[in-house]
């Protein structure tokens, strides 16, 4: 459409969008859909300088001409960087579903190299220097390490030395995550709710495990107990909300769980099933929405399957291919 800009293609849901922020335009590949990326062009003159590298010359002309259908001529510049940014934001690490965590050092290093290759397309002229500054250590991967060292020298960035890579996995006793906390008392109600990925940073919880709750009576008082399987980033502060009561979820226990307990009014015992809903969120990241997304379970199951298929896939990024192997 015209007016404030040009939009071509169907913009994917944020959880599925591999996004490239270029000069004068945004381009988004649907990681589940394949085909041509969608585009939102807000400055056609600036975007015209580089869109042909993403779509090919003829397809780029169609984008700038506001065509309804665009057929690219190749994989497109920026696709690797967009894929790595998707993985950094949405990779569904899950011991339950068999999706290993990504190595953050390898991810940041590969992303720095990918950024340099397409920096001339980007809206940030210091993008490569910024990406290099985010690399916490030499990934010690042949080929990538040498390329990274060359870039660091070119941009005057001093990289930290290599570190022995830790296995990008996380401990989880899956069976133990099916029960609430081990506190004593009489359980009156219990249940489980999926964790909304949009409310927690990637890796904060196991992407395929539900958060479980139990309303417990003990010593004349009523409590809600919460347990959620931890992901590879257990340092993220988490809060669970149940019946307008917030429950802080503490450090990871020996079973790979984040647990918490909070007192609730006795009226919680009378809540109808439809209102017994648990929402887990990271307070510094997002606030709970008013209503759950009914399409989320199917979409996220597809993304979990997609991520699992990327591990070891020669067509995937190096970071995805080596997930869980370092």
TORLUM-230019 format. One record per residue: residue number from 1; residue in three letters; x, z, y of N, C-alpha, C in turn. Coordinates in steps of 0.02 Angstrom, whole numbers, plus 50000, padded with zeros to 5 digits. Atoms other than C-alpha are relative to their C-alpha. Example, Ala and Ser with C-alpha at 12.3 -4.5 7.8 and 13.67 -1.06 7.14 Angstrom:
ATOM	drenlo	sedren	n.c1	n.c3	n.c2	ca.c1	ca.c3	ca.c2	c.c1	c.c3	c.c2
ATOM	1	ALA	50045	50000	49941	50615	50390	49775	50045	50000	50060
ATOM	2	SER	49958	49997	49941	50684	50357	49947	49961	50037	50055
***
This chain:
ATOM	drenlo	sedren	n.c1	n.c3	n.c2	ca.c1	ca.c3	ca.c2	c.c1	c.c3	c.c2
ATOM	1	UNK	50042	50000	49940	50000	50000	50000	50044	50000	50062
ATOM	2	UNK	49964	50002	49936	50051	49978	50183	49975	50058	50044
ATOM	3	UNK	50018	49947	49954	50036	50094	50332	50061	50043	50010
ATOM	4	UNK	49942	49957	49995	50157	50238	50314	50057	49977	49955
ATOM	5	UNK	49948	50024	50045	50254	50142	50182	49971	49956	49946
ATOM	6	UNK	50018	50042	50057	50249	50044	50021	50004	50042	49937
ATOM	7	UNK	49999	49967	50064	50203	50115	49852	49988	49949	49945
ATOM	8	UNK	50005	50047	50056	50228	50018	49691	50003	50039	49935
ATOM	9	UNK	50000	49968	50065	50185	50074	49516	49966	50068	50001
ATOM	10	UNK	50032	49934	50007	50107	50235	49451	50054	50054	50001
ATOM	11	UNK	49951	49947	49994	50205	50387	49506	49991	50050	49943
ATOM	12	UNK	50008	49956	50058	50242	50495	49353	49992	50073	50021
ATOM	13	UNK	50005	49928	49990	50201	50679	49339	50070	50028	50011
ATOM	14	UNK	49933	49973	49986	50346	50785	49407	50039	50018	49937
ATOM	15	UNK	49965	49981	50061	50387	50847	49232	50028	49940	49963
ATOM	16	UNK	49978	50061	50034	50412	50667	49176	50041	49954	50044
ATOM	17	UNK	49970	50045	49951	50495	50597	49332	50076	50009	50005
ATOM	18	UNK	49928	50003	49986	50680	50549	49336	50007	49968	50068
ATOM	19	UNK	50007	50020	49930	50697	50536	49524	50067	49983	50031
ATOM	20	UNK	49943	50020	49960	50823	50444	49633	49979	49998	50073
ATOM	21	UNK	50016	49998	49929	50820	50482	49820	50050	49956	50037
ATOM	22	UNK	49956	50048	49967	50893	50328	49903	49984	49994	50074
ATOM	23	UNK	50011	50011	49929	50906	50270	50082	49936	49960	50011
ATOM	24	UNK	50061	50034	49983	50733	50228	50140	49948	49997	49945
ATOM	25	UNK	50048	50004	50055	50648	50248	49971	50015	50051	49946
ATOM	26	UNK	49994	49960	50061	50616	50357	49820	49982	49955	49941
ATOM	27	UNK	50014	50038	50061	50622	50282	49646	49994	50050	49944
ATOM	28	UNK	50012	49953	50055	50554	50371	49492	49987	49963	49935
ATOM	29	UNK	50011	50025	50067	50571	50324	49309	49959	50052	49961
ATOM	30	UNK	50038	49957	50045	50445	50396	49186	50040	50007	49936
ATOM	31	UNK	49957	49993	50059	50554	50470	49048	49963	49987	49935
ATOM	32	UNK	50039	50013	50060	50412	50449	48924	49972	49929	49998
ATOM	33	UNK	50035	50064	49997	50350	50281	48983	50043	49939	49993
ATOM	34	UNK	49958	50060	49999	50497	50163	49000	49974	49950	50051
ATOM	35	UNK	50022	50052	49954	50477	50001	49097	50027	50011	50069
ATOM	36	UNK	49976	49998	49931	50498	49979	49283	49986	50067	50032
ATOM	37	UNK	50014	49937	49964	50516	50132	49393	49949	49988	50055
ATOM	38	UNK	50043	50002	49942	50389	50172	49526	50042	50008	50062
ATOM	39	UNK	49963	49996	49937	50442	50163	49708	49954	50022	50056
ATOM	40	UNK	50033	49982	49937	50391	50243	49872	50049	49983	50056
ATOM	41	UNK	49954	50025	49949	50472	50148	50015	49973	50020	50068
ATOM	42	UNK	50021	49979	49933	50462	50231	50186	50040	49965	50055
ATOM	43	UNK	49961	50039	49951	50596	50124	50271	50023	49936	49966
ATOM	44	UNK	49983	50061	50037	50595	49946	50201	50066	49968	50020
ATOM	45	UNK	49938	50030	49978	50741	49888	50307	50060	50032	49968
ATOM	46	UNK	49944	49965	50032	50858	50022	50239	49998	49991	49925
ATOM	47	UNK	50006	50006	50073	50791	50009	50062	50019	49930	49976
ATOM	48	UNK	49984	50069	50021	50816	49820	50060	50073	49990	49984
ATOM	49	UNK	49928	50007	50012	51004	49847	50058	50019	50016	49928
ATOM	50	UNK	49979	49977	50067	51002	49925	49884	49948	49995	49945
ATOM	51	UNK	50051	50002	50053	50836	49908	49794	50013	49946	49948
ATOM	52	UNK	49985	50054	50048	50897	49747	49715	50046	50025	49944
ATOM	53	UNK	49956	49973	50052	51027	49851	49621	49960	50039	49947
ATOM	54	UNK	50044	49964	50047	50886	49950	49540	49955	49952	49962
ATOM	55	UNK	50050	50044	50029	50761	49811	49509	50024	49929	49983
ATOM	56	UNK	49981	50071	50002	50859	49649	49520	49973	49967	50063
ATOM	57	UNK	50019	50031	49936	50844	49529	49669	49927	49980	50004
ATOM	58	UNK	50069	50024	49997	50676	49451	49625	49950	50057	49998
ATOM	59	UNK	50046	49943	50005	50594	49614	49575	50002	50042	50064
ATOM	60	UNK	49995	49962	49938	50660	49700	49732	49959	49966	50055
ATOM	61	UNK	50042	50036	49952	50579	49564	49837	49926	50015	49988
ATOM	62	UNK	50069	49984	50015	50417	49601	49746	49981	50070	50023
ATOM	63	UNK	50013	49932	49976	50432	49787	49784	49990	50000	50076
ATOM	64	UNK	50005	50000	49927	50462	49756	49968	49941	49959	50025
ATOM	65	UNK	50060	50037	49984	50318	49634	49965	49937	50035	49977
ATOM	66	UNK	50058	49960	50021	50205	49772	49897	49964	49969	49941
ATOM	67	UNK	50031	50029	50060	50177	49689	49728	49971	50055	49956
ATOM	68	UNK	50032	49951	50045	50063	49775	49603	50041	50010	49937
ATOM	69	UNK	49962	49997	50062	50175	49736	49453	50070	49977	50013
ATOM	70	UNK	49930	50017	49991	50364	49734	49453	50035	50002	49933
ATOM	71	UNK	49962	50003	50062	50474	49680	49308	50075	50001	50016
ATOM	72	UNK	49929	49997	49983	50655	49738	49324	50041	49954	49954
ATOM	73	UNK	49957	50044	50039	50799	49630	49263	50050	50038	49957
ATOM	74	UNK	49952	49962	50039	50902	49771	49189	49985	50074	50006
ATOM	75	UNK	50013	49928	50000	50919	49960	49168	49998	50030	50070
ATOM	76	UNK	50005	49977	49932	50948	49984	49354	50052	50050	50020
ATOM	77	UNK	49953	49952	49973	51079	50072	49459	49963	50065	50015
ATOM	78	UNK	50029	49935	49985	51047	50257	49480	49962	50032	49944
ATOM	79	UNK	50040	49973	50055	50956	50278	49315	50034	50061	49967
ATOM	80	UNK	49966	49944	50032	51091	50392	49242	49996	50062	50043
ATOM	81	UNK	50004	49943	49955	51094	50504	49395	49929	50029	50000
ATOM	82	UNK	50069	49976	50001	50904	50513	49395	49985	50037	49935
ATOM	83	UNK	50012	49968	50064	50903	50557	49210	50033	50069	49997
ATOM	84	UNK	49966	49935	49999	51031	50696	49235	49964	50049	50045
ATOM	85	UNK	50038	49955	49957	50930	50767	49378	49935	50022	49966
ATOM	86	UNK	50058	49979	50039	50776	50765	49267	50020	50053	49949
ATOM	87	UNK	49979	49952	50050	50872	50855	49131	50016	50068	50031
ATOM	88	UNK	49983	49937	49967	50936	50985	49254	49937	50039	50019
ATOM	89	UNK	50061	49967	49978	50759	51021	49313	49951	50016	49944
ATOM	90	UNK	50056	49996	50048	50652	50999	49157	50021	50004	49927
ATOM	91	UNK	49981	50001	50071	50755	50999	48996	49969	50059	49963
ATOM	92	UNK	50038	49946	50033	50645	51100	48874	50039	50033	49942
ATOM	93	UNK	49961	49966	50052	50776	51202	48781	49955	50048	49961
ATOM	94	UNK	50045	49960	50042	50690	51286	48634	50030	50011	49931
ATOM	95	UNK	49979	49985	50068	50755	51375	48481	49942	49991	49952
ATOM	96	UNK	50059	50007	50043	50577	51372	48414	49990	49927	49981
ATOM	97	UNK	50013	50071	50012	50561	51182	48431	50063	49961	49981
ATOM	98	UNK	49939	50035	50019	50742	51140	48391	50029	49955	50053
ATOM	99	UNK	49970	50037	49945	50794	51078	48563	50057	50042	50028
ATOM	100	UNK	49944	49959	49976	50970	51143	48601	50007	49997	50075
ATOM	101	UNK	49988	49997	49929	51018	51195	48775	50055	49951	50020
ATOM	102	UNK	49948	50043	49973	51123	51082	48885	50059	50042	50023
ATOM	103	UNK	49940	49967	49974	51301	51128	48931	50001	49991	50076
ATOM	104	UNK	50004	50009	49927	51291	51164	49119	50064	49972	50031
ATOM	105	UNK	49937	50027	49974	51476	51123	49146	50001	49925	49990
ATOM	106	UNK	50001	50071	50015	51459	50955	49060	49949	49964	50044
ATOM	107	UNK	50052	50030	49959	51298	50919	49154	50023	49990	50072
ATOM	108	UNK	49979	50006	49930	51372	50954	49325	50057	49950	50007
ATOM	109	UNK	49945	50047	49997	51529	50853	49285	49975	49928	49993
ATOM	110	UNK	50026	50067	50009	51434	50701	49220	49959	49980	50061
ATOM	111	UNK	50041	50016	49941	51317	50712	49369	50044	49982	50060
ATOM	112	UNK	49955	50017	49945	51463	50710	49492	50026	49929	49993
ATOM	113	UNK	49975	50068	50012	51532	50552	49412	49944	49949	50013
ATOM	114	UNK	50057	50046	49989	51359	50470	49411	49982	49994	50073
ATOM	115	UNK	50015	50002	49928	51333	50517	49593	50048	49954	50036
ATOM	116	UNK	49951	50042	49967	51495	50433	49645	49985	49926	49989
ATOM	117	UNK	50012	50070	50017	51445	50272	49557	49943	49969	50041
ATOM	118	UNK	50057	50027	49962	51286	50256	49662	49994	50031	50069
ATOM	119	UNK	50004	49965	49936	51329	50353	49819	49979	49953	50056
ATOM	120	UNK	50018	50048	49947	51309	50194	49922	49924	49987	50003
ATOM	121	UNK	50072	50007	49999	51124	50196	49875	49965	50060	50030
ATOM	122	UNK	50033	49936	49988	51091	50376	49919	49991	50015	50074
ATOM	123	UNK	50016	49980	49932	51022	50459	50074	50048	50052	50026
ATOM	124	UNK	49951	49950	49981	51165	50584	50078	50070	49970	49994
ATOM	125	UNK	49934	50032	50002	51334	50511	50126	50054	50046	49972
ATOM	126	UNK	49952	49953	50029	51420	50669	50063	49979	50021	49930
ATOM	127	UNK	50029	49981	50065	51329	50668	49896	50053	50013	49947
ATOM	128	UNK	49949	49990	50051	51485	50649	49788	50040	50063	50012
ATOM	129	UNK	49963	49939	49984	51582	50785	49877	49959	50062	49983
ATOM	130	UNK	50043	49943	50016	51433	50901	49859	49994	50010	49924
ATOM	131	UNK	50007	49996	50073	51413	50860	49674	50065	50027	49969
ATOM	132	UNK	49936	49975	50026	51600	50890	49643	50007	50075	50013
ATOM	133	UNK	49995	49929	49983	51589	51058	49731	49957	50043	49954
ATOM	134	UNK	50044	49962	50044	51452	51110	49608	50028	50005	49928
ATOM	135	UNK	49972	49999	50068	51562	51079	49453	50037	50066	49990
ATOM	136	UNK	49969	49934	50007	51607	51254	49390	50066	50000	49963
ATOM	137	UNK	49937	50002	50038	51751	51199	49277	50009	49930	49973
ATOM	138	UNK	49987	50063	50035	51834	51051	49195	49965	50003	49933
ATOM	139	UNK	50038	49997	50063	51720	51006	49048	50043	49990	49938
ATOM	140	UNK	49955	50011	50056	51871	50965	48939	49972	49950	49950
ATOM	141	UNK	50026	50055	50041	51789	50806	48874	50042	49938	50015
ATOM	142	UNK	49957	50059	49988	51907	50657	48850	49961	49945	50036
ATOM	143	UNK	50032	50053	49961	51869	50517	48972	49966	50029	50061
ATOM	144	UNK	50035	49970	49944	51752	50620	49079	50046	50044	50042
ATOM	145	UNK	49955	49955	49963	51885	50748	49125	50048	49960	50044
ATOM	146	UNK	49954	50040	49961	52006	50613	49181	49966	49968	50061
ATOM	147	UNK	50038	50031	49945	51874	50525	49286	49983	50053	50053
ATOM	148	UNK	50017	49946	49954	51823	50691	49363	50061	50020	50041
ATOM	149	UNK	49939	49982	49964	52003	50734	49407	50018	49949	50053
ATOM	150	UNK	49986	50053	49951	52026	50566	49492	49953	50006	50061
ATOM	151	UNK	50047	49992	49944	51869	50592	49595	50017	50060	50043
ATOM	152	UNK	49983	49939	49963	51920	50768	49643	50059	49987	50047
ATOM	153	UNK	49942	50016	49959	52086	50703	49706	49981	49954	50058
ATOM	154	UNK	50021	50046	49948	52004	50561	49802	49961	50035	50056
ATOM	155	UNK	50044	49967	49952	51880	50678	49887	50029	50066	50025
ATOM	156	UNK	49968	49939	49977	52001	50823	49913	49966	50063	49978
ATOM	157	UNK	50035	49941	50028	51904	50943	49803	50043	50029	49944
ATOM	158	UNK	49962	49968	50053	51996	51069	49695	49953	50027	49947
ATOM	159	UNK	50043	49979	50055	51913	51090	49527	50028	50062	49965
ATOM	160	UNK	49976	49944	50040	51922	51253	49429	50029	49974	49935
ATOM	161	UNK	49971	50023	50063	52024	51243	49268	49949	49997	49944
ATOM	162	UNK	50045	50005	50058	51948	51202	49101	49989	50068	49969
ATOM	163	UNK	50016	49939	50036	51864	51340	49005	49979	49981	49929
ATOM	164	UNK	50022	50014	50068	51832	51353	48820	49925	49995	50000
ATOM	165	UNK	50073	50007	49999	51656	51285	48799	49966	50046	49952
ATOM	166	UNK	50041	49958	50044	51530	51406	48732	49946	49956	49970
ATOM	167	UNK	50053	50038	50030	51402	51341	48612	49937	50006	50043
ATOM	168	UNK	50058	50001	49956	51251	51289	48714	49937	50015	49960
ATOM	169	UNK	50058	49979	50039	51130	51384	48606	49982	50070	50024
ATOM	170	UNK	50018	49933	49981	51040	51548	48626	49967	50034	49941
ATOM	171	UNK	50026	49962	50057	50992	51685	48506	49926	50011	50008
ATOM	172	UNK	50072	49987	50000	50811	51701	48459	49977	50013	49929
ATOM	173	UNK	50032	49987	50064	50728	51785	48313	49928	49979	50009
ATOM	174	UNK	50065	50029	49985	50574	51674	48316	49943	50044	49975
ATOM	175	UNK	50052	49959	50028	50474	51789	48205	49984	50060	50044
ATOM	176	UNK	50011	49942	49959	50499	51936	48321	49962	49984	50064
ATOM	177	UNK	50035	50019	49939	50426	51839	48466	49925	49994	49991
ATOM	178	UNK	50072	50006	50012	50256	51836	48384	49963	50065	50009
ATOM	179	UNK	50032	49936	49989	50222	52019	48419	50017	50025	50069
ATOM	180	UNK	49985	49972	49935	50213	52117	48579	50053	50054	49991
ATOM	181	UNK	49946	49952	50002	50334	52257	48621	49988	50052	49947
ATOM	182	UNK	50002	49953	50056	50374	52390	48496	49972	50068	50020
ATOM	183	UNK	50026	49936	49978	50294	52529	48598	49941	50021	49957
ATOM	184	UNK	50055	49974	50041	50173	52641	48506	49935	49999	50039
ATOM	185	UNK	50065	50001	49969	49987	52647	48540	49952	49960	49958
ATOM	186	UNK	50052	50036	50035	49824	52569	48484	49986	49935	50037
ATOM	187	UNK	50012	50065	49970	49807	52383	48518	49925	49985	50000
ATOM	188	UNK	50071	50015	49993	49633	52341	48584	49988	49925	50003
ATOM	189	UNK	50004	50073	49995	49657	52158	48632	50071	49972	49996
ATOM	190	UNK	49935	50034	50000	49800	52036	48605	49989	49925	50001
ATOM	191	UNK	50005	50072	49997	49835	51853	48629	50064	49968	50022
ATOM	192	UNK	49942	50037	49979	49955	51719	48685	49980	49947	50050
ATOM	193	UNK	50011	50052	49950	49970	51598	48830	50064	49959	50007
ATOM	194	UNK	49940	50041	49989	50088	51450	48857	50030	50017	50068
ATOM	195	UNK	49965	49990	49936	50219	51467	48994	49999	49934	50038
ATOM	196	UNK	50002	50059	49957	50192	51344	49136	50071	49984	50024
ATOM	197	UNK	49932	50018	49981	50357	51252	49158	50010	49995	50075
ATOM	198	UNK	49994	50007	49928	50321	51226	49341	50011	50067	50035
ATOM	199	UNK	49995	49934	49970	50328	51414	49370	50066	50035	49985
ATOM	200	UNK	49936	49969	50018	50500	51450	49296	50055	49947	50001
ATOM	201	UNK	49945	50050	50003	50671	51365	49313	50012	49979	49927
ATOM	202	UNK	49984	50024	50067	50724	51259	49165	50048	50048	49966
ATOM	203	UNK	49957	49957	50039	50800	51368	49030	49986	50074	50007
ATOM	204	UNK	50014	49929	49991	50724	51532	49089	49965	50030	49939
ATOM	205	UNK	50035	49978	50060	50613	51543	48934	50006	49945	49947
ATOM	206	UNK	50003	50051	50052	50602	51454	48768	49942	49954	50015
ATOM	207	UNK	50050	50047	49975	50508	51297	48815	49942	49989	49952
ATOM	208	UNK	50054	50012	50048	50404	51290	48656	49967	50064	49975
ATOM	209	UNK	50029	49937	50023	50363	51474	48632	49948	50025	50050
ATOM	210	UNK	50050	49970	49957	50208	51559	48699	50023	50070	50023
ATOM	211	UNK	49993	49930	49980	50210	51720	48799	49941	50038	49969
ATOM	212	UNK	50051	49961	50035	50115	51855	48705	49987	50065	50036
ATOM	213	UNK	50020	49939	49966	50020	52005	48770	49957	50042	49954
ATOM	214	UNK	50043	49954	50037	49932	52157	48703	49976	50055	50048
ATOM	215	UNK	50028	49944	49963	49816	52281	48789	49998	50060	49954
ATOM	216	UNK	49988	49943	50044	49861	52451	48719	49974	50064	50032
ATOM	217	UNK	50020	49933	49979	49784	52625	48731	50049	50050	49970
ATOM	218	UNK	49952	49949	50023	49907	52769	48722	49995	50061	50045
ATOM	219	UNK	50001	49937	49962	49891	52951	48774	49948	50001	50055
ATOM	220	UNK	50053	50000	49951	49728	52920	48866	50009	49950	50056
ATOM	221	UNK	49987	50051	49949	49803	52778	48971	49998	49931	49968
ATOM	222	UNK	50004	50069	50024	49790	52590	48957	50059	49961	50029
ATOM	223	UNK	49942	50039	49980	49939	52472	48964	49993	49928	49976
ATOM	224	UNK	49992	50067	50027	49976	52288	48946	50073	49991	49983
ATOM	225	UNK	49933	50014	50024	50130	52244	48844	50009	49924	49997
ATOM	226	UNK	49987	50072	49997	50210	52072	48866	50067	49985	49968
ATOM	227	UNK	49937	50023	50029	50343	51979	48768	50003	49924	50004
ATOM	228	UNK	49990	50072	49997	50415	51805	48794	50070	49985	49974
ATOM	229	UNK	49935	50019	50027	50556	51719	48702	50045	49974	50056
ATOM	230	UNK	49953	50020	49947	50708	51700	48814	50030	49932	49986
ATOM	231	UNK	49965	50064	50006	50794	51535	48848	50074	50010	50015
ATOM	232	UNK	49928	49994	49989	50977	51497	48885	50020	50026	50069
ATOM	233	UNK	49986	49971	49934	50962	51566	49064	49965	50067	50006
ATOM	234	UNK	50035	49936	50002	50916	51748	49033	50007	50041	50064
ATOM	235	UNK	49990	49962	49938	50973	51802	49207	49946	49989	50052
ATOM	236	UNK	50053	50015	49951	50820	51730	49294	49948	50056	50000
ATOM	237	UNK	50052	49949	49998	50703	51869	49353	49931	49970	49985
ATOM	238	UNK	50066	50024	50020	50531	51849	49275	49948	50054	50008
ATOM	239	UNK	50057	49955	49995	50362	51927	49306	49941	49968	49963
ATOM	240	UNK	50062	50023	50033	50204	51913	49200	49941	50030	50037
ATOM	241	UNK	50060	49976	49967	50032	51928	49279	49942	49998	49951
ATOM	242	UNK	50058	49994	50044	49883	51988	49179	49948	50042	50035
ATOM	243	UNK	50055	49965	49967	49716	52037	49257	50022	50028	50067
ATOM	244	UNK	49977	49982	49933	49796	52042	49431	50053	50056	50000
ATOM	245	UNK	49946	49950	50005	49931	52162	49369	50065	49964	49983
ATOM	246	UNK	49936	50030	50013	50113	52111	49378	50043	50044	49954
ATOM	247	UNK	49957	49965	50048	50230	52157	49236	50070	49970	50005
ATOM	248	UNK	49931	50024	49998	50417	52143	49263	50028	49994	49929
ATOM	249	UNK	49971	50011	50066	50503	52068	49112	50075	50014	50004
ATOM	250	UNK	49932	49976	49995	50669	52153	49080	50051	49955	49968
ATOM	251	UNK	49945	50038	50030	50835	52098	49008	49984	49981	49929
ATOM	252	UNK	50010	50024	50069	50846	52006	48843	50020	50055	49951
ATOM	253	UNK	49985	49949	50051	50837	52124	48695	50038	49969	49942
ATOM	254	UNK	49961	50023	50057	50926	52110	48528	49965	49945	49960
ATOM	255	UNK	50039	50051	50036	50789	51994	48465	49989	49937	50042
ATOM	256	UNK	50007	50060	49959	50806	51866	48605	49935	49997	50038
ATOM	257	UNK	50064	49998	49966	50650	51925	48698	50007	50032	50068
ATOM	258	UNK	50010	49965	49938	50604	51972	48875	49935	50039	49993
ATOM	259	UNK	50059	49958	50011	50481	52118	48869	49985	50042	50061
ATOM	260	UNK	50020	49956	49946	50384	52226	48989	49935	50035	49985
ATOM	261	UNK	50063	49963	50006	50245	52354	49003	49980	50025	50069
ATOM	262	UNK	50026	49975	49936	50133	52404	49149	49932	50032	49987
ATOM	263	UNK	50067	49971	50006	49981	52517	49167	49947	49955	50030
ATOM	264	UNK	50056	50039	49975	49813	52432	49192	49939	50045	50001
ATOM	265	UNK	50060	49959	49999	49642	52503	49236	49960	49992	49935
ATOM	266	UNK	50040	50004	50062	49526	52541	49090	49950	49943	50000
ATOM	267	UNK	50047	50055	49997	49409	52405	49151	50027	49936	49967
ATOM	268	UNK	49970	50058	50033	49532	52279	49077	49974	49995	49928
ATOM	269	UNK	50026	50001	50069	49462	52330	48907	49935	49961	49996
ATOM	270	UNK	50065	50033	49999	49297	52251	48960	50004	49927	50020
ATOM	271	UNK	49993	50070	49978	49367	52083	49016	49975	49952	49946
ATOM	272	UNK	50020	50051	50049	49284	51933	48932	50061	49959	49979
ATOM	273	UNK	49942	50038	50024	49402	51823	48829	50026	49948	50049
ATOM	274	UNK	49979	50052	49954	49405	51687	48962	50044	50026	50055
ATOM	275	UNK	49960	49971	49946	49486	51807	49085	50062	50036	49975
ATOM	276	UNK	49939	49969	50028	49619	51873	48967	50055	49947	49998
ATOM	277	UNK	49950	50053	49991	49752	51754	49032	50064	50030	50026
ATOM	278	UNK	49933	49977	49979	49937	51789	49049	50037	49942	50033
ATOM	279	UNK	49961	50051	49965	50043	51693	49175	50070	50028	50013
ATOM	280	UNK	49931	49981	49989	50233	51704	49177	50029	49957	50055
ATOM	281	UNK	49969	50039	49947	50327	51653	49333	50064	50034	50024
ATOM	282	UNK	49940	49974	49967	50494	51675	49422	49982	50008	50074
ATOM	283	UNK	50024	49989	49931	50450	51755	49590	50038	49961	50053
ATOM	284	UNK	49961	50037	49950	50592	51669	49683	49994	49924	49992
ATOM	285	UNK	50004	50071	50016	50542	51501	49609	49932	49970	50015
ATOM	286	UNK	50068	50026	49990	50353	51480	49614	49950	50056	49994
ATOM	287	UNK	50055	49953	50006	50188	51570	49628	49949	49974	49951
ATOM	288	UNK	50050	50023	50048	50052	51565	49495	49945	49959	50033
ATOM	289	UNK	50055	50041	49972	49920	51429	49525	49933	50033	49986
ATOM	290	UNK	50066	49973	50012	49736	51461	49530	49973	49985	49931
ATOM	291	UNK	50027	50021	50064	49691	51363	49373	50054	49967	49958
ATOM	292	UNK	49951	50034	50043	49794	51306	49222	49987	49925	49996
ATOM	293	UNK	50005	50073	50007	49828	51121	49196	49979	49984	49929
ATOM	294	UNK	50024	50013	50069	49724	51063	49046	50042	49948	49964
ATOM	295	UNK	49960	50052	50031	49841	50916	49015	50071	50024	49982
ATOM	296	UNK	49932	49976	50009	49998	51023	49010	50022	50005	49927
ATOM	297	UNK	49975	49993	50069	50006	51064	48823	50020	49935	49967
ATOM	298	UNK	49984	50064	50031	50000	50883	48766	50061	49967	50034
ATOM	299	UNK	49943	50030	49964	50120	50824	48902	50065	50035	49981
ATOM	300	UNK	49939	49964	50014	50245	50960	48865	50022	49993	49927
ATOM	301	UNK	49982	50014	50069	50237	50934	48678	50036	49933	49994
ATOM	302	UNK	49967	50066	50001	50283	50752	48709	50070	50005	50030
ATOM	303	UNK	49934	49992	49970	50428	50805	48820	50048	50037	49955
ATOM	304	UNK	49958	49965	50048	50493	50925	48690	50024	49951	49946
ATOM	305	UNK	49981	50050	50050	50490	50785	48561	50050	49950	50029
ATOM	306	UNK	49955	50047	49967	50575	50668	48686	50070	50031	50005
ATOM	307	UNK	49935	49968	49993	50715	50793	48722	50035	50006	49933
ATOM	308	UNK	49970	49994	50067	50742	50822	48536	50029	49933	49978
ATOM	309	UNK	49976	50067	50020	50761	50633	48512	50062	49979	50038
ATOM	310	UNK	49942	50020	49959	50894	50622	48648	50065	50029	49973
ATOM	311	UNK	49940	49968	50026	51015	50737	48557	50032	49953	49948
ATOM	312	UNK	49965	50045	50045	51143	50624	48473	49983	49927	50008
ATOM	313	UNK	50021	50069	49989	51060	50465	48538	50053	49964	50041
ATOM	314	UNK	49949	50036	49961	51193	50338	48593	49976	49975	50067
ATOM	315	UNK	50027	50025	49936	51076	50279	48732	49989	50056	50051
ATOM	316	UNK	50011	49944	49955	51062	50454	48807	50062	50013	50042
ATOM	317	UNK	49942	49979	49962	51175	50530	48937	50046	50041	49956
ATOM	318	UNK	49952	49961	50039	51332	50616	48874	49976	50072	49992
ATOM	319	UNK	50024	49931	50001	51258	50784	48919	49945	50010	49948
ATOM	320	UNK	50054	49994	50049	51101	50753	48815	50026	49988	49929
ATOM	321	UNK	49974	50014	50067	51197	50678	48669	50036	50060	49970
ATOM	322	UNK	49959	49945	50024	51311	50830	48656	49965	50068	50005
ATOM	323	UNK	50036	49937	49995	51176	50962	48681	50009	50041	49937
ATOM	324	UNK	49992	49954	50057	51212	51111	48569	50061	49990	49959
ATOM	325	UNK	49942	50015	50043	51376	51039	48503	50065	50026	50029
ATOM	326	UNK	49939	49976	49969	51500	51117	48622	50002	50076	50002
***
